Amino acid sequence: MSWIGWIVFGALAGWVANLVVRDGRRGCLTTVVTGILGAVLGGFVYRLAAHRPWTFGWDWPSFGVAVLGSLALLVVVSLVTRPQRSRRDR
């Protein structure tokens, strides 16, 4: 897949992940980066779990892996960047 294909694929995967998490605070560039990094993360986890290489293409299994990776990345980023409440606020 070309780098333009990765950007479009990442944008779609990041957009779907943002819809699932319902995080409207992120912009277009962050969505694309989240999708691309999520696709890489999902492919890496798949390779570790299945013990075989994953080839990314324009198909539904690759899109599912990319969205799941993006979701995992969004959840981790939300947990790290959410504002911390003090004991008095609780």
Gaussian input, Z-matrix of N, CA and C with variables (Angstrom, degrees):
# hf/3-21g

backbone

0 1
 N
 C     1     B1
 C     2     B2     1     A1
 N     3     B3     2     A2     1     D1
 C     4     B4     3     A3     2     D2
 C     5     B5     4     A4     3     D3
 N     6     B6     5     A5     4     D4
 C     7     B7     6     A6     5     D5
 C     8     B8     7     A7     6     D6
 N     9     B9     8     A8     7     D7
 C    10    B10     9     A9     8     D8
 C    11    B11    10    A10     9     D9
 N    12    B12    11    A11    10    D10
 C    13    B13    12    A12    11    D11
 C    14    B14    13    A13    12    D12
 N    15    B15    14    A14    13    D13
 C    16    B16    15    A15    14    D14
 C    17    B17    16    A16    15    D15
 N    18    B18    17    A17    16    D16
 C    19    B19    18    A18    17    D17
 C    20    B20    19    A19    18    D18
 N    21    B21    20    A20    19    D19
 C    22    B22    21    A21    20    D20
 C    23    B23    22    A22    21    D21
 N    24    B24    23    A23    22    D22
 C    25    B25    24    A24    23    D23
 C    26    B26    25    A25    24    D24
 N    27    B27    26    A26    25    D25
 C    28    B28    27    A27    26    D26
 C    29    B29    28    A28    27    D27
 N    30    B30    29    A29    28    D28
 C    31    B31    30    A30    29    D29
 C    32    B32    31    A31    30    D30
 N    33    B33    32    A32    31    D31
 C    34    B34    33    A33    32    D32
 C    35    B35    34    A34    33    D33
 N    36    B36    35    A35    34    D34
 C    37    B37    36    A36    35    D35
 C    38    B38    37    A37    36    D36
 N    39    B39    38    A38    37    D37
 C    40    B40    39    A39    38    D38
 C    41    B41    40    A40    39    D39
 N    42    B42    41    A41    40    D40
 C    43    B43    42    A42    41    D41
 C    44    B44    43    A43    42    D42
 N    45    B45    44    A44    43    D43
 C    46    B46    45    A45    44    D44
 C    47    B47    46    A46    45    D45
 N    48    B48    47    A47    46    D46
 C    49    B49    48    A48    47    D47
 C    50    B50    49    A49    48    D48
 N    51    B51    50    A50    49    D49
 C    52    B52    51    A51    50    D50
 C    53    B53    52    A52    51    D51
 N    54    B54    53    A53    52    D52
 C    55    B55    54    A54    53    D53
 C    56    B56    55    A55    54    D54
 N    57    B57    56    A56    55    D55
 C    58    B58    57    A57    56    D56
 C    59    B59    58    A58    57    D57
 N    60    B60    59    A59    58    D58
 C    61    B61    60    A60    59    D59
 C    62    B62    61    A61    60    D60
 N    63    B63    62    A62    61    D61
 C    64    B64    63    A63    62    D62
 C    65    B65    64    A64    63    D63
 N    66    B66    65    A65    64    D64
 C    67    B67    66    A66    65    D65
 C    68    B68    67    A67    66    D66
 N    69    B69    68    A68    67    D67
 C    70    B70    69    A69    68    D68
 C    71    B71    70    A70    69    D69
 N    72    B72    71    A71    70    D70
 C    73    B73    72    A72    71    D71
 C    74    B74    73    A73    72    D72
 N    75    B75    74    A74    73    D73
 C    76    B76    75    A75    74    D74
 C    77    B77    76    A76    75    D75
 N    78    B78    77    A77    76    D76
 C    79    B79    78    A78    77    D77
 C    80    B80    79    A79    78    D78
 N    81    B81    80    A80    79    D79
 C    82    B82    81    A81    80    D80
 C    83    B83    82    A82    81    D81
 N    84    B84    83    A83    82    D82
 C    85    B85    84    A84    83    D83
 C    86    B86    85    A85    84    D84
 N    87    B87    86    A86    85    D85
 C    88    B88    87    A87    86    D86
 C    89    B89    88    A88    87    D87
 N    90    B90    89    A89    88    D88
 C    91    B91    90    A90    89    D89
 C    92    B92    91    A91    90    D90
 N    93    B93    92    A92    91    D91
 C    94    B94    93    A93    92    D92
 C    95    B95    94    A94    93    D93
 N    96    B96    95    A95    94    D94
 C    97    B97    96    A96    95    D95
 C    98    B98    97    A97    96    D96
 N    99    B99    98    A98    97    D97
 C   100   B100    99    A99    98    D98
 C   101   B101   100   A100    99    D99
 N   102   B102   101   A101   100   D100
 C   103   B103   102   A102   101   D101
 C   104   B104   103   A103   102   D102
 N   105   B105   104   A104   103   D103
 C   106   B106   105   A105   104   D104
 C   107   B107   106   A106   105   D105
 N   108   B108   107   A107   106   D106
 C   109   B109   108   A108   107   D107
 C   110   B110   109   A109   108   D108
 N   111   B111   110   A110   109   D109
 C   112   B112   111   A111   110   D110
 C   113   B113   112   A112   111   D111
 N   114   B114   113   A113   112   D112
 C   115   B115   114   A114   113   D113
 C   116   B116   115   A115   114   D114
 N   117   B117   116   A116   115   D115
 C   118   B118   117   A117   116   D116
 C   119   B119   118   A118   117   D117
 N   120   B120   119   A119   118   D118
 C   121   B121   120   A120   119   D119
 C   122   B122   121   A121   120   D120
 N   123   B123   122   A122   121   D121
 C   124   B124   123   A123   122   D122
 C   125   B125   124   A124   123   D123
 N   126   B126   125   A125   124   D124
 C   127   B127   126   A126   125   D125
 C   128   B128   127   A127   126   D126
 N   129   B129   128   A128   127   D127
 C   130   B130   129   A129   128   D128
 C   131   B131   130   A130   129   D129
 N   132   B132   131   A131   130   D130
 C   133   B133   132   A132   131   D131
 C   134   B134   133   A133   132   D132
 N   135   B135   134   A134   133   D133
 C   136   B136   135   A135   134   D134
 C   137   B137   136   A136   135   D135
 N   138   B138   137   A137   136   D136
 C   139   B139   138   A138   137   D137
 C   140   B140   139   A139   138   D138
 N   141   B141   140   A140   139   D139
 C   142   B142   141   A141   140   D140
 C   143   B143   142   A142   141   D141
 N   144   B144   143   A143   142   D142
 C   145   B145   144   A144   143   D143
 C   146   B146   145   A145   144   D144
 N   147   B147   146   A146   145   D145
 C   148   B148   147   A147   146   D146
 C   149   B149   148   A148   147   D147
 N   150   B150   149   A149   148   D148
 C   151   B151   150   A150   149   D149
 C   152   B152   151   A151   150   D150
 N   153   B153   152   A152   151   D151
 C   154   B154   153   A153   152   D152
 C   155   B155   154   A154   153   D153
 N   156   B156   155   A155   154   D154
 C   157   B157   156   A156   155   D155
 C   158   B158   157   A157   156   D156
 N   159   B159   158   A158   157   D157
 C   160   B160   159   A159   158   D158
 C   161   B161   160   A160   159   D159
 N   162   B162   161   A161   160   D160
 C   163   B163   162   A162   161   D161
 C   164   B164   163   A163   162   D162
 N   165   B165   164   A164   163   D163
 C   166   B166   165   A165   164   D164
 C   167   B167   166   A166   165   D165
 N   168   B168   167   A167   166   D166
 C   169   B169   168   A168   167   D167
 C   170   B170   169   A169   168   D168
 N   171   B171   170   A170   169   D169
 C   172   B172   171   A171   170   D170
 C   173   B173   172   A172   171   D171
 N   174   B174   173   A173   172   D172
 C   175   B175   174   A174   173   D173
 C   176   B176   175   A175   174   D174
 N   177   B177   176   A176   175   D175
 C   178   B178   177   A177   176   D176
 C   179   B179   178   A178   177   D177
 N   180   B180   179   A179   178   D178
 C   181   B181   180   A180   179   D179
 C   182   B182   181   A181   180   D180
 N   183   B183   182   A182   181   D181
 C   184   B184   183   A183   182   D182
 C   185   B185   184   A184   183   D183
 N   186   B186   185   A185   184   D184
 C   187   B187   186   A186   185   D185
 C   188   B188   187   A187   186   D186
 N   189   B189   188   A188   187   D187
 C   190   B190   189   A189   188   D188
 C   191   B191   190   A190   189   D189
 N   192   B192   191   A191   190   D190
 C   193   B193   192   A192   191   D191
 C   194   B194   193   A193   192   D192
 N   195   B195   194   A194   193   D193
 C   196   B196   195   A195   194   D194
 C   197   B197   196   A196   195   D195
 N   198   B198   197   A197   196   D196
 C   199   B199   198   A198   197   D197
 C   200   B200   199   A199   198   D198
 N   201   B201   200   A200   199   D199
 C   202   B202   201   A201   200   D200
 C   203   B203   202   A202   201   D201
 N   204   B204   203   A203   202   D202
 C   205   B205   204   A204   203   D203
 C   206   B206   205   A205   204   D204
 N   207   B207   206   A206   205   D205
 C   208   B208   207   A207   206   D206
 C   209   B209   208   A208   207   D207
 N   210   B210   209   A209   208   D208
 C   211   B211   210   A210   209   D209
 C   212   B212   211   A211   210   D210
 N   213   B213   212   A212   211   D211
 C   214   B214   213   A213   212   D212
 C   215   B215   214   A214   213   D213
 N   216   B216   215   A215   214   D214
 C   217   B217   216   A216   215   D215
 C   218   B218   217   A217   216   D216
 N   219   B219   218   A218   217   D217
 C   220   B220   219   A219   218   D218
 C   221   B221   220   A220   219   D219
 N   222   B222   221   A221   220   D220
 C   223   B223   222   A222   221   D221
 C   224   B224   223   A223   222   D222
 N   225   B225   224   A224   223   D223
 C   226   B226   225   A225   224   D224
 C   227   B227   226   A226   225   D225
 N   228   B228   227   A227   226   D226
 C   229   B229   228   A228   227   D227
 C   230   B230   229   A229   228   D228
 N   231   B231   230   A230   229   D229
 C   232   B232   231   A231   230   D230
 C   233   B233   232   A232   231   D231
 N   234   B234   233   A233   232   D232
 C   235   B235   234   A234   233   D233
 C   236   B236   235   A235   234   D234
 N   237   B237   236   A236   235   D235
 C   238   B238   237   A237   236   D236
 C   239   B239   238   A238   237   D237
 N   240   B240   239   A239   238   D238
 C   241   B241   240   A240   239   D239
 C   242   B242   241   A241   240   D240
 N   243   B243   242   A242   241   D241
 C   244   B244   243   A243   242   D242
 C   245   B245   244   A244   243   D243
 N   246   B246   245   A245   244   D244
 C   247   B247   246   A246   245   D245
 C   248   B248   247   A247   246   D246
 N   249   B249   248   A248   247   D247
 C   250   B250   249   A249   248   D248
 C   251   B251   250   A250   249   D249
 N   252   B252   251   A251   250   D250
 C   253   B253   252   A252   251   D251
 C   254   B254   253   A253   252   D252
 N   255   B255   254   A254   253   D253
 C   256   B256   255   A255   254   D254
 C   257   B257   256   A256   255   D255
 N   258   B258   257   A257   256   D256
 C   259   B259   258   A258   257   D257
 C   260   B260   259   A259   258   D258
 N   261   B261   260   A260   259   D259
 C   262   B262   261   A261   260   D260
 C   263   B263   262   A262   261   D261
 N   264   B264   263   A263   262   D262
 C   265   B265   264   A264   263   D263
 C   266   B266   265   A265   264   D264
 N   267   B267   266   A266   265   D265
 C   268   B268   267   A267   266   D266
 C   269   B269   268   A268   267   D267

   B1=1.4472
   B2=1.5242
   B3=1.3136
   B4=1.4582
   B5=1.5261
   B6=1.3083
   B7=1.4602
   B8=1.5146
   B9=1.3205
   B10=1.4734
   B11=1.5220
   B12=1.3210
   B13=1.4615
   B14=1.5171
   B15=1.3610
   B16=1.4678
   B17=1.5242
   B18=1.3282
   B19=1.4681
   B20=1.5254
   B21=1.3204
   B22=1.4712
   B23=1.5232
   B24=1.3304
   B25=1.4652
   B26=1.5332
   B27=1.3315
   B28=1.4585
   B29=1.5159
   B30=1.3337
   B31=1.4662
   B32=1.5181
   B33=1.3100
   B34=1.4706
   B35=1.5330
   B36=1.3246
   B37=1.4639
   B38=1.5271
   B39=1.3232
   B40=1.4665
   B41=1.5205
   B42=1.3288
   B43=1.4657
   B44=1.5208
   B45=1.3423
   B46=1.4687
   B47=1.5267
   B48=1.3282
   B49=1.4640
   B50=1.5282
   B51=1.3360
   B52=1.4674
   B53=1.5255
   B54=1.3284
   B55=1.4662
   B56=1.5299
   B57=1.3156
   B58=1.4665
   B59=1.5225
   B60=1.3285
   B61=1.4629
   B62=1.5230
   B63=1.3258
   B64=1.4697
   B65=1.5262
   B66=1.3055
   B67=1.4537
   B68=1.5217
   B69=1.3038
   B70=1.4516
   B71=1.5146
   B72=1.3205
   B73=1.4583
   B74=1.5205
   B75=1.2884
   B76=1.4563
   B77=1.5231
   B78=1.3172
   B79=1.4543
   B80=1.5165
   B81=1.3108
   B82=1.4581
   B83=1.5279
   B84=1.3158
   B85=1.4639
   B86=1.5206
   B87=1.3169
   B88=1.4588
   B89=1.5203
   B90=1.3178
   B91=1.4614
   B92=1.5247
   B93=1.3258
   B94=1.4634
   B95=1.5258
   B96=1.3288
   B97=1.4654
   B98=1.5240
   B99=1.3282
   B100=1.4562
   B101=1.5216
   B102=1.3173
   B103=1.4581
   B104=1.5171
   B105=1.3280
   B106=1.4639
   B107=1.5192
   B108=1.3425
   B109=1.4619
   B110=1.5271
   B111=1.3285
   B112=1.4619
   B113=1.5153
   B114=1.3237
   B115=1.4654
   B116=1.5179
   B117=1.3134
   B118=1.4710
   B119=1.5301
   B120=1.3292
   B121=1.4620
   B122=1.5235
   B123=1.3198
   B124=1.4603
   B125=1.5162
   B126=1.3279
   B127=1.4566
   B128=1.5177
   B129=1.3265
   B130=1.4637
   B131=1.5265
   B132=1.3225
   B133=1.4729
   B134=1.5246
   B135=1.3249
   B136=1.4683
   B137=1.5254
   B138=1.3351
   B139=1.4584
   B140=1.5250
   B141=1.3310
   B142=1.4641
   B143=1.5261
   B144=1.3157
   B145=1.4713
   B146=1.5255
   B147=1.3172
   B148=1.4656
   B149=1.5271
   B150=1.3233
   B151=1.4729
   B152=1.5196
   B153=1.3206
   B154=1.4663
   B155=1.5229
   B156=1.3263
   B157=1.4721
   B158=1.5245
   B159=1.3014
   B160=1.4560
   B161=1.5185
   B162=1.3049
   B163=1.4629
   B164=1.5140
   B165=1.3091
   B166=1.4536
   B167=1.5127
   B168=1.2956
   B169=1.4519
   B170=1.5138
   B171=1.2994
   B172=1.4522
   B173=1.5224
   B174=1.3284
   B175=1.4554
   B176=1.5294
   B177=1.3350
   B178=1.4708
   B179=1.5215
   B180=1.3282
   B181=1.4692
   B182=1.5318
   B183=1.3164
   B184=1.4686
   B185=1.5239
   B186=1.3272
   B187=1.4542
   B188=1.5298
   B189=1.3313
   B190=1.4656
   B191=1.5119
   B192=1.3252
   B193=1.4636
   B194=1.5233
   B195=1.3324
   B196=1.4659
   B197=1.5241
   B198=1.3222
   B199=1.4713
   B200=1.5318
   B201=1.3187
   B202=1.4698
   B203=1.5267
   B204=1.3123
   B205=1.4627
   B206=1.5094
   B207=1.3296
   B208=1.4649
   B209=1.5239
   B210=1.3317
   B211=1.4697
   B212=1.5264
   B213=1.3147
   B214=1.4662
   B215=1.5200
   B216=1.3174
   B217=1.4594
   B218=1.5216
   B219=1.3237
   B220=1.4699
   B221=1.5137
   B222=1.3318
   B223=1.4668
   B224=1.5236
   B225=1.3270
   B226=1.4685
   B227=1.5244
   B228=1.3248
   B229=1.4678
   B230=1.5252
   B231=1.3309
   B232=1.4724
   B233=1.5232
   B234=1.3249
   B235=1.4614
   B236=1.5238
   B237=1.3245
   B238=1.4633
   B239=1.5200
   B240=1.3314
   B241=1.4637
   B242=1.5209
   B243=1.3166
   B244=1.4639
   B245=1.5285
   B246=1.3087
   B247=1.4664
   B248=1.5305
   B249=1.3047
   B250=1.4560
   B251=1.5273
   B252=1.3230
   B253=1.4614
   B254=1.5219
   B255=1.3104
   B256=1.4551
   B257=1.5217
   B258=1.3124
   B259=1.4784
   B260=1.5264
   B261=1.3300
   B262=1.4625
   B263=1.5191
   B264=1.3450
   B265=1.4645
   B266=1.5193
   B267=1.2846
   B268=1.4775
   B269=1.4625
   A1=107.55
   A2=117.19
   A3=121.63
   A4=110.27
   A5=116.21
   A6=119.51
   A7=111.22
   A8=118.18
   A9=120.09
   A10=109.78
   A11=116.76
   A12=120.68
   A13=111.93
   A14=116.52
   A15=120.21
   A16=111.27
   A17=116.71
   A18=119.70
   A19=110.70
   A20=117.22
   A21=120.52
   A22=110.20
   A23=116.51
   A24=121.01
   A25=110.38
   A26=116.50
   A27=120.97
   A28=112.79
   A29=116.27
   A30=119.42
   A31=110.81
   A32=116.91
   A33=120.24
   A34=111.48
   A35=117.04
   A36=120.25
   A37=111.02
   A38=117.57
   A39=120.98
   A40=112.07
   A41=116.66
   A42=120.53
   A43=110.90
   A44=116.75
   A45=120.05
   A46=110.13
   A47=117.44
   A48=120.42
   A49=110.92
   A50=117.55
   A51=120.57
   A52=111.56
   A53=117.55
   A54=120.67
   A55=110.93
   A56=116.50
   A57=120.11
   A58=110.43
   A59=117.20
   A60=121.44
   A61=111.17
   A62=116.83
   A63=123.70
   A64=111.37
   A65=114.39
   A66=120.74
   A67=108.11
   A68=117.13
   A69=121.97
   A70=113.99
   A71=117.82
   A72=120.70
   A73=112.90
   A74=119.08
   A75=122.15
   A76=110.53
   A77=115.32
   A78=121.11
   A79=112.28
   A80=115.43
   A81=122.12
   A82=111.71
   A83=117.53
   A84=120.63
   A85=111.06
   A86=117.13
   A87=120.90
   A88=110.82
   A89=117.06
   A90=121.19
   A91=110.94
   A92=116.81
   A93=120.95
   A94=110.23
   A95=116.68
   A96=120.26
   A97=110.42
   A98=117.45
   A99=121.17
   A100=111.14
   A101=116.75
   A102=120.48
   A103=112.70
   A104=117.10
   A105=120.31
   A106=110.61
   A107=116.92
   A108=119.63
   A109=111.30
   A110=116.63
   A111=120.41
   A112=112.00
   A113=117.09
   A114=120.69
   A115=110.82
   A116=116.60
   A117=120.21
   A118=110.25
   A119=116.35
   A120=120.67
   A121=111.51
   A122=116.91
   A123=121.01
   A124=112.15
   A125=117.45
   A126=121.27
   A127=112.33
   A128=116.37
   A129=120.69
   A130=111.14
   A131=117.01
   A132=120.70
   A133=110.48
   A134=116.71
   A135=120.10
   A136=110.63
   A137=115.96
   A138=120.09
   A139=111.22
   A140=117.30
   A141=120.60
   A142=111.95
   A143=116.91
   A144=120.28
   A145=112.25
   A146=117.75
   A147=120.68
   A148=113.38
   A149=117.15
   A150=122.22
   A151=112.47
   A152=116.32
   A153=120.62
   A154=107.63
   A155=117.03
   A156=119.50
   A157=111.86
   A158=114.79
   A159=121.74
   A160=107.91
   A161=117.17
   A162=121.49
   A163=108.18
   A164=115.96
   A165=120.30
   A166=110.22
   A167=115.52
   A168=123.06
   A169=108.62
   A170=116.47
   A171=121.09
   A172=109.07
   A173=116.28
   A174=120.94
   A175=108.69
   A176=115.86
   A177=121.10
   A178=113.49
   A179=120.43
   A180=118.04
   A181=112.68
   A182=117.58
   A183=120.22
   A184=110.70
   A185=116.42
   A186=119.90
   A187=110.80
   A188=116.75
   A189=120.50
   A190=112.27
   A191=117.27
   A192=121.21
   A193=110.00
   A194=117.11
   A195=121.07
   A196=111.69
   A197=117.40
   A198=120.55
   A199=110.13
   A200=117.67
   A201=119.97
   A202=111.20
   A203=116.79
   A204=119.75
   A205=112.13
   A206=117.00
   A207=121.24
   A208=111.50
   A209=116.17
   A210=119.82
   A211=110.70
   A212=116.36
   A213=119.87
   A214=110.56
   A215=116.25
   A216=120.01
   A217=111.64
   A218=118.01
   A219=121.28
   A220=112.45
   A221=116.85
   A222=120.12
   A223=110.20
   A224=117.29
   A225=120.39
   A226=110.67
   A227=117.36
   A228=120.67
   A229=110.52
   A230=118.32
   A231=120.64
   A232=111.45
   A233=116.81
   A234=119.77
   A235=111.71
   A236=116.49
   A237=120.09
   A238=111.79
   A239=117.84
   A240=120.18
   A241=114.80
   A242=118.67
   A243=117.87
   A244=109.48
   A245=116.67
   A246=119.43
   A247=111.05
   A248=114.50
   A249=120.07
   A250=109.34
   A251=115.94
   A252=120.22
   A253=108.72
   A254=115.70
   A255=119.37
   A256=108.99
   A257=116.27
   A258=120.31
   A259=111.57
   A260=117.48
   A261=120.09
   A262=111.58
   A263=117.41
   A264=120.81
   A265=112.17
   A266=118.14
   A267=120.77
   A268=112.01
   D1=136.57
   D2=-179.98
   D3=-74.32
   D4=169.83
   D5=-179.05
   D6=-66.89
   D7=-30.53
   D8=175.08
   D9=-68.37
   D10=-38.50
   D11=175.63
   D12=-61.88
   D13=-40.57
   D14=177.06
   D15=-62.71
   D16=-39.54
   D17=-179.59
   D18=-66.14
   D19=-45.31
   D20=179.63
   D21=-66.17
   D22=-45.34
   D23=179.29
   D24=-61.67
   D25=-43.57
   D26=177.66
   D27=-64.76
   D28=-38.59
   D29=178.37
   D30=-63.38
   D31=-43.71
   D32=178.98
   D33=-65.35
   D34=-45.52
   D35=179.90
   D36=-64.82
   D37=-42.69
   D38=178.28
   D39=-65.61
   D40=-37.26
   D41=178.77
   D42=-64.81
   D43=-45.42
   D44=178.54
   D45=-63.31
   D46=-41.67
   D47=178.40
   D48=-62.91
   D49=-39.93
   D50=176.90
   D51=-64.48
   D52=-35.77
   D53=177.25
   D54=-65.63
   D55=-39.74
   D56=-178.94
   D57=-69.55
   D58=-44.58
   D59=-178.04
   D60=-77.59
   D61=-20.38
   D62=-177.94
   D63=59.76
   D64=51.07
   D65=179.80
   D66=-109.64
   D67=97.42
   D68=-177.12
   D69=-86.85
   D70=2.77
   D71=-176.45
   D72=-80.80
   D73=-14.42
   D74=-173.91
   D75=-92.46
   D76=143.60
   D77=-179.71
   D78=-90.63
   D79=-175.17
   D80=-176.20
   D81=-65.08
   D82=-46.01
   D83=-178.86
   D84=-64.63
   D85=-41.32
   D86=177.89
   D87=-64.69
   D88=-36.44
   D89=177.70
   D90=-64.16
   D91=-43.01
   D92=179.42
   D93=-64.94
   D94=-46.51
   D95=-179.88
   D96=-63.35
   D97=-41.62
   D98=177.10
   D99=-60.71
   D100=-42.72
   D101=179.38
   D102=-65.14
   D103=-43.13
   D104=-179.91
   D105=-66.93
   D106=-48.14
   D107=178.19
   D108=-64.52
   D109=-35.36
   D110=176.92
   D111=-65.34
   D112=-37.90
   D113=176.97
   D114=-65.32
   D115=-41.43
   D116=177.71
   D117=-65.97
   D118=-44.78
   D119=178.49
   D120=-62.35
   D121=-45.07
   D122=178.56
   D123=-62.75
   D124=-41.02
   D125=177.26
   D126=-64.69
   D127=-39.06
   D128=178.00
   D129=-65.26
   D130=-45.07
   D131=178.79
   D132=-64.99
   D133=-40.00
   D134=177.76
   D135=-61.59
   D136=-44.16
   D137=-179.54
   D138=-62.64
   D139=-39.81
   D140=177.75
   D141=-68.01
   D142=-38.96
   D143=-176.60
   D144=-77.46
   D145=-38.36
   D146=-174.44
   D147=-95.01
   D148=-11.34
   D149=-179.25
   D150=58.48
   D151=34.37
   D152=173.47
   D153=-150.04
   D154=153.80
   D155=-176.40
   D156=-71.00
   D157=151.01
   D158=177.67
   D159=-109.91
   D160=127.02
   D161=176.00
   D162=-105.93
   D163=120.62
   D164=-178.58
   D165=-82.06
   D166=131.88
   D167=176.29
   D168=-145.27
   D169=-178.79
   D170=178.59
   D171=-86.55
   D172=76.41
   D173=177.58
   D174=-143.26
   D175=168.33
   D176=-175.48
   D177=-66.33
   D178=-41.10
   D179=177.90
   D180=-61.20
   D181=-40.79
   D182=177.98
   D183=-65.24
   D184=-39.66
   D185=178.65
   D186=-64.89
   D187=-40.75
   D188=177.31
   D189=-62.41
   D190=-43.12
   D191=178.05
   D192=-63.59
   D193=-41.95
   D194=179.24
   D195=-64.51
   D196=-41.87
   D197=179.74
   D198=-67.59
   D199=-42.87
   D200=178.45
   D201=-63.04
   D202=-41.02
   D203=175.74
   D204=-64.03
   D205=-39.77
   D206=177.79
   D207=-66.25
   D208=-39.60
   D209=176.79
   D210=-61.55
   D211=-45.90
   D212=179.35
   D213=-61.51
   D214=-42.30
   D215=178.89
   D216=-65.07
   D217=-41.92
   D218=178.19
   D219=-63.75
   D220=-39.77
   D221=178.82
   D222=-63.89
   D223=-44.12
   D224=179.25
   D225=-64.57
   D226=-44.17
   D227=179.34
   D228=-63.70
   D229=-40.14
   D230=179.01
   D231=-65.01
   D232=-39.02
   D233=178.90
   D234=-67.65
   D235=-35.80
   D236=-178.55
   D237=-77.17
   D238=-37.20
   D239=-173.26
   D240=-97.44
   D241=-3.13
   D242=-179.44
   D243=-69.31
   D244=147.62
   D245=-178.70
   D246=-66.43
   D247=135.52
   D248=179.28
   D249=-83.36
   D250=136.18
   D251=177.22
   D252=-96.49
   D253=143.94
   D254=177.76
   D255=-82.34
   D256=171.58
   D257=-179.37
   D258=-64.63
   D259=-29.50
   D260=-179.73
   D261=-69.51
   D262=-29.82
   D263=-178.31
   D264=-74.41
   D265=-17.90
   D266=-175.63
   D267=-79.16

